[in-house]
Amino acid sequence: MKKIVVMAAMILGVSSAFAADSDALKAIMKAKTYAEAESLLNSSLSQLASDAEKAKAYNKLYELSIKGFEEISVLIGENQKAMVMKEEQKPYDTAAYYNNAYNAVKAAVECDKYDGKPDAKGKVKILYRENPERLQKLSQARIELVNAGQWADGHGDESGLLKYWSMFLDSRSAELFSSLPKEPFLGQVAFYAGAYAQRANDFKMADRYFDIALEDSAYHDKAENAKFEVAGRNLHSKADTLNYIKKLEDLYTAKNSAVAFSVLCKLYNAANMTAELNNLVDRQLAKNPKDFLALAYRAQDIADKVSRETETQNWDPAIEAYKALLEASDGSQAFVFAGLGQCLCKKAGLIEVRAEQRALFQEALPLLEKARDLDPDNNTAWAYFLYVCYGSVFSYNDSRAIEIKEKFGF
């Protein structure tokens, strides 16, 4: 079989010798490095005489990059043996290894695109795709792109992760790789690539990768929820918003989707659709009385209503609502401690009996300290109320009260 492959390569070499290559292609074929060949190709692509020349030029890029990839692959294999034998290992350039894999796949996909186009006579002559040895090398390089993304992420390079994983995922749909079985981890890579793309605010890319993840049963629900989040970040008109809300309502009703509930709450809240928001929260609490997000909106709604009362303010319902929220929390949300502390302080401010007032400030004090410790930068949520607690429980001459006063100007 090897002899047949070699003979086929020889035939291809002979047949191409009879074709009169353009000057632009000749220059590319003489290049010694990938960077040189890529630069020449990018600057002279329009000067190449045909699709066949473009395929040949991109194949040159493939050959240069796969050569570098294979050289380091051999060294990695030798190092693995050396590690087993407890012998000295040789250093290698990891970045170059992964970049060669990326460049090889990228160039091969472009080569295949032109290789599959009909010639002037309307005939398609595939020269590169059907080489099994070439496809095997490319498959190895493509799989390494998954490791490349993890390596980039380990170095804090999220754009690098997206670069490598995007090539791995996007090349999956290329005709070049259509004969290969889908990787069992394709959905997992697609889901997390979508999440990273979403963090980078590339919602089109994120949606594309979540679509791939939808095909994996293990990631279908997560990907579906993520797609709704992405869609919510890309609304351009009132009609878009209403249509999106309808889809979210359907998803929430059909699957009790936590993501649909969360996004709906944000949309209703941002649009001041109070009645719709309260109705949604009521429905959620009927299903799950300890739902954290629903309890958070309920507590905030009650506190806002009490604040708007001009005659008699009764803070007890708000305090009870925040206590229920605190019980449902995991203890890491600063706004829960701050909200409960504020409500206790506001109730205390309406009480004339000093002992009762002081007891409420004592109850609020550790809550506000906890809010400060969890979120020290959000001082508007806790600083003033903590200052009042220190002053009322101890004295406004207490060092802790003085420190807050000097720092925030109370």
C-alpha positions in Angstrom: 0.0 0.0 0.0 2.9 2.3 0.8 4.3 1.7 -2.7 1.0 2.7 -4.3 0.9 5.9 -2.3 4.4 6.8 -3.3 3.8 6.0 -6.9 0.7 8.2 -6.8 2.7 11.0 -5.4 5.3 10.6 -8.1 2.6 10.7 -10.8 1.2 13.9 -9.3 4.6 15.4 -9.3 5.2 14.4 -13.0 1.9 15.7 -14.2 2.3 19.0 -12.5 5.7 19.4 -14.1 4.0 19.7 -17.5 1.8 22.5 -16.3 3.2 26.0 -16.7 3.1 27.4 -13.2 2.5 31.1 -12.8 5.3 33.3 -11.4 3.3 33.9 -8.2 3.0 30.1 -7.6 6.7 29.5 -8.4 7.7 32.0 -5.7 5.4 30.4 -3.2 6.7 26.9 -4.0 10.3 28.1 -3.4 9.5 29.4 0.1 11.5 27.7 2.9 9.3 28.7 5.9 5.6 28.8 6.5 5.7 32.5 7.3 7.4 33.3 4.0 5.0 31.1 2.0 1.9 32.5 3.8 3.0 36.1 3.2 3.6 35.4 -0.5 0.2 33.6 -0.8 -1.7 36.3 0.9 -0.2 39.0 -1.3 -0.6 37.2 -4.6 -3.7 35.0 -4.3 -5.4 36.9 -7.0 -2.4 36.4 -9.3 -2.6 32.6 -9.2 -3.8 31.3 -12.6 -6.5 28.9 -11.4 -8.1 27.1 -8.6 -5.7 24.3 -9.1 -2.8 26.7 -8.5 -4.5 28.0 -5.4 -4.9 24.4 -4.1 -1.2 23.7 -4.8 -0.2 26.9 -3.0 -2.2 26.1 0.1 -0.8 22.6 0.0 2.6 24.1 0.1 1.6 25.8 3.3 0.3 22.5 4.6 3.5 20.7 3.9 5.6 23.3 5.6 3.5 23.4 8.8 2.9 19.6 9.0 6.7 19.1 8.7 7.3 21.3 11.8 4.4 19.5 13.6 5.8 16.1 12.9 9.3 17.0 13.9 8.1 18.1 17.4 5.7 15.1 17.5 8.7 12.8 17.1 10.5 14.6 19.9 7.5 14.3 22.2 7.4 10.6 21.5 11.1 10.3 22.4 10.5 12.3 25.6 7.7 9.9 26.6 10.0 7.0 26.3 12.8 8.9 28.1 10.3 9.6 31.0 9.5 5.9 31.3 13.2 5.0 31.3 13.9 7.9 33.7 16.3 9.5 31.1 16.8 13.1 30.3 14.1 14.7 28.2 14.7 17.2 25.4 13.0 20.6 25.5 10.7 21.6 22.7 8.6 24.7 21.7 5.1 23.9 22.7 3.7 27.1 21.1 5.3 26.1 17.8 3.9 22.6 18.1 0.3 23.8 18.5 0.7 26.6 15.9 2.0 24.2 13.4 -1.1 22.0 14.0 -3.4 25.0 13.6 -1.6 26.1 10.4 -1.6 22.6 8.9 -5.4 22.2 9.4 -6.1 25.7 8.2 -4.1 25.4 5.1 -5.4 21.9 4.3 -9.0 23.1 4.5 -8.3 26.0 2.1 -6.4 23.6 -0.2 -9.4 21.3 -0.2 -11.8 24.1 -1.0 -10.0 24.9 -4.2 -9.1 21.3 -4.9 -12.7 20.4 -5.1 -13.7 23.0 -7.7 -14.2 22.1 -11.4 -11.6 23.1 -13.9 -12.1 25.1 -17.1 -13.7 22.0 -18.7 -16.1 21.5 -15.8 -14.3 18.4 -14.5 -13.4 17.9 -10.8 -10.1 16.3 -10.2 -9.4 15.7 -6.5 -5.6 15.6 -6.0 -5.1 15.9 -2.2 -8.1 14.9 -0.2 -8.0 11.2 -1.1 -4.4 10.7 0.2 -4.9 8.5 3.3 -1.5 9.2 4.7 -2.1 12.9 4.5 -5.6 12.6 6.1 -4.1 10.6 9.0 -1.5 13.3 9.7 -4.2 16.0 9.4 -6.5 14.1 11.8 -3.7 14.0 14.4 -3.0 17.7 14.0 -6.7 18.5 14.3 -7.1 16.5 17.5 -4.1 18.4 19.0 -6.1 21.6 18.6 -8.2 20.5 21.6 -5.0 20.2 23.7 -3.8 23.4 22.3 -6.9 25.2 23.5 -6.5 23.8 27.0 -2.8 24.8 27.0 -3.7 28.4 25.9 -6.4 28.6 28.7 -3.8 27.4 31.2 -1.7 30.4 30.2 -4.6 32.8 30.6 -5.0 33.2 26.9 -8.7 32.9 26.2 -8.4 34.3 22.7 -5.8 31.6 22.0 -8.3 29.0 23.3 -10.9 30.3 20.9 -8.4 30.3 18.0 -7.5 26.7 18.4 -11.0 25.4 19.4 -12.6 27.3 16.6 -10.4 25.7 14.0 -11.1 22.3 15.6 -14.9 22.8 15.5 -15.2 24.7 12.2 -13.0 22.3 10.3 -15.4 19.5 11.4 -17.9 20.6 8.7 -15.2 20.7 6.0 -15.5 18.1 3.2 -12.0 17.1 4.0 -13.0 15.5 7.3 -16.5 14.3 6.4 -15.4 10.7 6.2 -14.2 10.7 9.8 -16.4 9.7 12.7 -17.4 12.5 15.1 -15.3 12.8 18.2 -17.1 11.7 21.4 -16.0 14.9 23.1 -17.1 17.2 20.2 -20.2 18.4 22.1 -18.2 19.2 25.3 -15.6 21.3 23.4 -18.4 23.0 21.5 -20.3 24.0 24.6 -17.2 25.4 26.4 -16.0 27.1 23.2 -19.5 28.7 23.0 -19.2 29.9 26.6 -15.8 31.5 26.0 -17.1 33.1 22.8 -20.0 34.5 24.8 -17.6 35.9 27.4 -15.7 37.6 24.5 -19.1 39.1 23.3 -18.9 37.2 20.0 -22.5 36.1 20.1 -22.6 34.8 16.5 -19.7 32.5 17.2 -21.2 31.4 20.6 -24.5 30.6 19.0 -22.8 28.5 16.3 -21.0 26.4 18.8 -24.0 26.0 21.0 -25.8 24.6 18.0 -23.0 21.9 17.7 -23.4 21.1 21.4 -27.1 20.7 21.0 -26.4 17.4 19.1 -24.7 15.9 22.2 -27.3 14.6 24.7 -25.0 15.3 27.6 -24.9 19.0 26.7 -28.2 19.5 24.9 -30.0 21.2 27.8 -27.1 23.4 28.8 -26.6 24.4 25.2 -30.2 25.2 24.7 -30.3 27.4 27.8 -27.1 29.1 26.7 -28.6 29.9 23.3 -31.4 31.7 25.0 -29.0 33.8 27.0 -27.1 34.7 23.9 -30.3 35.6 22.1 -31.2 37.9 24.9 -28.0 39.8 24.4 -28.8 40.4 20.8 -32.2 42.1 20.7 -32.6 45.1 18.4 -36.3 46.0 18.4 -39.4 45.8 20.5 -40.7 43.0 18.2 -37.4 41.1 18.8 -37.9 41.5 22.6 -41.6 40.4 22.6 -40.8 37.4 20.4 -37.9 36.4 22.6 -40.1 36.7 25.8 -42.7 34.4 24.2 -40.0 31.8 23.5 -38.7 32.1 27.0 -42.2 31.8 28.5 -42.7 28.6 26.4 -39.4 27.2 27.5 -40.1 28.1 31.2 -43.6 26.5 31.0 -42.5 23.4 29.2 -39.2 22.6 31.0 -39.3 24.8 34.1 -36.0 26.2 32.8 -34.0 28.0 35.4 -32.2 30.0 32.7 -35.5 31.0 31.1 -36.8 32.2 34.5 -33.6 34.1 35.2 -33.6 35.9 31.8 -37.3 36.6 31.9 -36.9 38.3 35.4 -34.1 40.5 34.0 -36.2 41.5 31.0 -39.3 42.2 33.0 -37.3 44.1 35.5 -35.4 46.2 33.0 -38.6 47.0 31.1 -40.5 48.0 34.4 -43.0 45.2 33.6 -43.8 44.9 37.3 -47.1 42.9 37.0 -45.5 40.4 34.7 -42.4 40.0 36.9 -44.5 39.5 40.1 -46.7 37.0 38.3 -43.6 35.1 37.2 -42.1 35.1 40.7 -45.4 33.9 42.1 -45.5 31.0 39.7 -41.9 30.1 40.5 -42.3 30.2 44.3 -45.4 28.0 43.9 -43.2 25.4 42.2 -40.3 25.9 44.6 -40.7 28.0 47.7 -37.0 28.1 48.3 -35.9 29.2 44.8 -33.2 31.7 45.5 -33.7 34.0 42.5 -37.4 34.2 43.0 -37.0 35.0 46.7 -34.4 37.7 45.8 -36.9 39.5 43.5 -39.7 39.1 46.0 -37.6 40.5 48.9 -36.4 43.5 46.7 -40.0 44.1 45.5 -41.3 44.2 49.1 -38.5 46.5 50.3 -39.1 48.9 47.4 -42.8 49.1 48.2 -42.1 49.9 51.8 -39.6 52.6 50.8 -42.3 54.3 48.7 -44.7 54.4 51.6 -45.0 58.0 52.8 -47.0 57.6 56.0 -46.5 54.4 57.8 -43.5 52.2 56.9 -43.7 48.6 58.0 -40.4 46.9 57.5 -41.3 43.5 59.0 -42.5 41.9 55.7 -39.3 43.0 54.0 -37.2 41.7 56.9 -39.0 38.3 56.8 -38.5 38.2 53.0 -34.8 38.8 53.3 -34.5 36.2 56.1 -36.1 33.6 53.9 -33.7 34.7 51.1 -30.7 34.3 53.5 -31.9 30.8 54.5 -32.0 29.8 50.8 -28.6 31.3 50.0 -25.2 29.6 50.2 -23.8 32.5 52.2 -21.7 34.0 49.5 -24.1 36.7 48.2 -23.2 40.1 49.7 -26.5 41.7 48.6 -28.5 39.4 50.8 -26.6 40.4 54.0 -26.7 44.0 53.0 -30.4 44.0 52.2 -31.4 42.4 55.5 -29.0 44.7 57.4 -30.5 47.8 55.7 -34.1 46.7 56.4 -33.3 46.2 60.1 -31.6 49.6 60.3 -34.5 51.3 58.6 -36.9 49.7 61.1 -34.7 50.8 63.9 -34.8 54.3 62.7 -38.5 54.4 63.2 -38.5 53.2 66.8 -38.3 55.6 69.7 -37.6 53.0 72.5 -33.8 53.1 72.8 -33.4 49.5 74.0 -35.5 48.1 71.1 -33.7 50.3 68.6 -30.3 49.2 69.9 -31.3 45.5 69.6 -32.2 46.0 65.9 -28.8 47.7 65.2 -27.0 44.9 67.1 -28.8 42.4 64.8 -27.9 44.3 61.7 -24.3 44.9 62.6 -22.8 41.5 61.8 -24.9 41.2 58.6 -23.4 44.5 57.3 -19.9 43.5 58.3 -20.4 40.3 56.3 -21.6 42.3 53.3 -18.5 44.4 53.6 -16.2 41.4 53.8 -17.9 39.7 50.8 -18.0 42.9 48.6 -15.8 45.6 50.0 -15.9 47.7 46.8 -19.7 48.1 46.9 -19.6 50.4 49.8 -23.0 52.1 49.0 -24.7 48.9 50.1 -23.2 48.7 53.5 -20.9 51.7 54.5 -23.5 54.2 55.8 -25.6 51.6 57.6 -22.6 50.0 59.2 -21.4 53.4 60.4 -24.8 54.0 62.1 -24.7 50.5 63.7 -21.2 51.2 65.2 -22.4 54.6 66.4 -25.6 53.3 67.9 -24.4 50.0 69.4 -21.1 51.4 70.7 -20.4 55.1 70.1 -19.8 57.5 67.3 -16.4 58.0 68.9 -15.7 54.3 68.5 -12.6 53.7 66.3 -14.6 51.6 63.8 -17.2 54.4 63.4 -14.5 57.0 63.0 -12.7 54.9 60.4 -15.8 54.6 58.2 -16.6 58.3 58.7 -13.1 59.4 57.7 -13.0 57.0 54.7 -16.5 57.8 53.3 -17.2 61.3 54.7 -20.3 60.6 56.8 
